[in-house]
Amino acid sequence: MCGVYSDSVSACCPQAQIVQEEICGNINGVLTADILWSAPAGSYISGTFQVFNSASSTGNIVVAGDVVFAGVTPGNTQSESVDNPTTFTVTALAGVNGTYCITLYKRILA
């Protein structure tokens, strides 16, 4: 427990540690506003969301939630970092394929 002991000696709380988690996956075909990742508010202090749309795709990948990509076109990658992420939603039509990676940062007490 942090605070001051009865003999006036103070005790310090341990420094918080930052833990990194990475989640990656494939996007293949029809996704209609599918939630690919979610967490309760306050679970993560930061997150970076990256989406790659294959050059062989026949359409765009649309991302909603904490990050919004109006349309990741074939052959391109988009990435964005946000504070306190909670959701990552993807929409893709048939003939669309690519990948996504989410890097999350969480503060924990050691």
C-alpha positions as a Markdown table, in Angstrom:
| # | Residue | x | y | z |
|---|---|---|---|---|
| 1 | Met | 0.0 | 0.0 | 0.0 |
| 2 | Cys | 1.3 | 3.4 | -0.9 |
| 3 | Gly | 1.4 | 6.3 | 1.6 |
| 4 | Val | 3.3 | 7.3 | 4.7 |
| 5 | Tyr | 4.1 | 4.8 | 7.4 |
| 6 | Ser | 3.6 | 5.6 | 11.1 |
| 7 | Asp | 7.3 | 6.3 | 11.5 |
| 8 | Ser | 7.2 | 9.0 | 8.8 |
| 9 | Val | 8.9 | 6.9 | 6.2 |
| 10 | Ser | 7.1 | 7.2 | 2.9 |
| 11 | Ala | 6.4 | 4.2 | 0.6 |
| 12 | Cys | 6.3 | 4.6 | -3.2 |
| 13 | Cys | 3.9 | 2.9 | -5.6 |
| 14 | Pro | 5.6 | 0.9 | -8.3 |
| 15 | Gln | 5.8 | 2.6 | -11.7 |
| 16 | Ala | 3.2 | 1.5 | -14.2 |
| 17 | Gln | 4.4 | -0.8 | -17.0 |
| 18 | Ile | 3.3 | -0.3 | -20.6 |
| 19 | Val | 2.4 | -3.6 | -22.3 |
| 20 | Gln | 2.1 | -3.9 | -26.1 |
| 21 | Glu | -0.2 | -6.3 | -27.8 |
| 22 | Glu | -0.5 | -7.0 | -31.5 |
| 23 | Ile | -3.4 | -8.6 | -33.3 |
| 24 | Cys | -3.3 | -9.3 | -37.0 |
| 25 | Gly | -5.6 | -11.0 | -39.4 |
| 26 | Asn | -6.9 | -11.4 | -42.9 |
| 27 | Ile | -9.8 | -9.7 | -44.7 |
| 28 | Asn | -11.3 | -12.0 | -47.3 |
| 29 | Gly | -14.6 | -11.3 | -48.9 |
| 30 | Val | -17.9 | -10.1 | -47.5 |
| 31 | Leu | -17.8 | -8.2 | -44.2 |
| 32 | Thr | -20.7 | -6.0 | -43.4 |
| 33 | Ala | -19.7 | -3.6 | -40.6 |
| 34 | Asp | -18.1 | -6.6 | -38.8 |
| 35 | Ile | -16.5 | -5.8 | -35.5 |
| 36 | Leu | -13.0 | -7.3 | -35.7 |
| 37 | Trp | -11.9 | -6.1 | -32.3 |
| 38 | Ser | -13.5 | -4.4 | -29.3 |
| 39 | Ala | -12.6 | -3.6 | -25.7 |
| 40 | Pro | -14.3 | -1.9 | -22.8 |
| 41 | Ala | -13.6 | 1.9 | -22.5 |
| 42 | Gly | -10.3 | 2.5 | -20.6 |
| 43 | Ser | -8.8 | -0.9 | -21.3 |
| 44 | Tyr | -6.1 | 0.5 | -23.6 |
| 45 | Ile | -4.3 | 3.8 | -23.5 |
| 46 | Ser | -3.4 | 3.9 | -27.2 |
| 47 | Gly | -3.7 | 1.9 | -30.4 |
| 48 | Thr | -2.5 | 1.9 | -34.0 |
| 49 | Phe | -4.8 | 0.4 | -36.6 |
| 50 | Gln | -3.4 | -0.5 | -40.1 |
| 51 | Val | -5.3 | -1.9 | -43.1 |
| 52 | Phe | -3.8 | -3.2 | -46.3 |
| 53 | Asn | -6.0 | -3.8 | -49.4 |
| 54 | Ser | -4.4 | -6.2 | -51.9 |
| 55 | Ala | -3.8 | -4.9 | -55.4 |
| 56 | Ser | -5.9 | -7.8 | -56.7 |
| 57 | Ser | -9.0 | -6.6 | -54.8 |
| 58 | Thr | -12.0 | -5.5 | -56.8 |
| 59 | Gly | -13.1 | -2.8 | -54.3 |
| 60 | Asn | -12.3 | -0.7 | -51.2 |
| 61 | Ile | -12.1 | -1.6 | -47.6 |
| 62 | Val | -14.1 | 0.7 | -45.3 |
| 63 | Val | -13.1 | 1.0 | -41.6 |
| 64 | Ala | -15.3 | 2.6 | -38.9 |
| 65 | Gly | -15.1 | 2.8 | -35.1 |
| 66 | Asp | -12.3 | 4.7 | -33.4 |
| 67 | Val | -10.6 | 5.1 | -36.7 |
| 68 | Val | -12.4 | 5.9 | -40.0 |
| 69 | Phe | -11.0 | 5.1 | -43.4 |
| 70 | Ala | -13.5 | 6.1 | -46.0 |
| 71 | Gly | -12.0 | 3.6 | -48.4 |
| 72 | Val | -8.7 | 1.9 | -48.5 |
| 73 | Thr | -8.2 | 1.4 | -52.3 |
| 74 | Pro | -6.6 | -1.7 | -53.9 |
| 75 | Gly | -2.9 | -1.8 | -53.5 |
| 76 | Asn | -2.8 | 0.7 | -50.6 |
| 77 | Thr | -2.3 | 0.8 | -46.9 |
| 78 | Gln | -3.8 | 3.2 | -44.4 |
| 79 | Ser | -2.8 | 3.6 | -40.7 |
| 80 | Glu | -3.9 | 5.7 | -37.8 |
| 81 | Ser | -3.2 | 5.9 | -34.1 |
| 82 | Val | -5.8 | 6.8 | -31.5 |
| 83 | Asp | -6.0 | 7.3 | -27.8 |
| 84 | Asn | -8.3 | 5.0 | -25.7 |
| 85 | Pro | -9.5 | 2.7 | -28.6 |
| 86 | Thr | -12.6 | 0.6 | -28.1 |
| 87 | Thr | -13.8 | -0.7 | -31.5 |
| 88 | Phe | -12.5 | -1.6 | -35.0 |
| 89 | Thr | -15.2 | -2.3 | -37.6 |
| 90 | Val | -14.6 | -3.4 | -41.2 |
| 91 | Thr | -16.8 | -3.5 | -44.3 |
| 92 | Ala | -15.6 | -5.2 | -47.5 |
| 93 | Leu | -17.4 | -6.6 | -50.5 |
| 94 | Ala | -16.9 | -9.9 | -52.4 |
| 95 | Gly | -13.6 | -9.9 | -54.3 |
| 96 | Val | -11.9 | -7.8 | -51.6 |
| 97 | Asn | -9.0 | -9.2 | -49.7 |
| 98 | Gly | -6.2 | -7.7 | -47.5 |
| 99 | Thr | -4.9 | -7.7 | -44.0 |
| 100 | Tyr | -5.1 | -5.7 | -40.8 |
| 101 | Cys | -2.9 | -5.2 | -37.8 |
| 102 | Ile | -3.7 | -3.6 | -34.5 |
| 103 | Thr | -1.0 | -2.6 | -32.1 |
| 104 | Leu | -2.4 | -1.8 | -28.6 |
| 105 | Tyr | -0.8 | -0.3 | -25.5 |
| 106 | Lys | -2.0 | -1.0 | -22.0 |
| 107 | Arg | -0.8 | 0.5 | -18.7 |
| 108 | Ile | -0.5 | -2.0 | -15.9 |
| 109 | Leu | 0.8 | -1.8 | -12.4 |
| 110 | Ala | 3.8 | -4.1 | -11.8 |
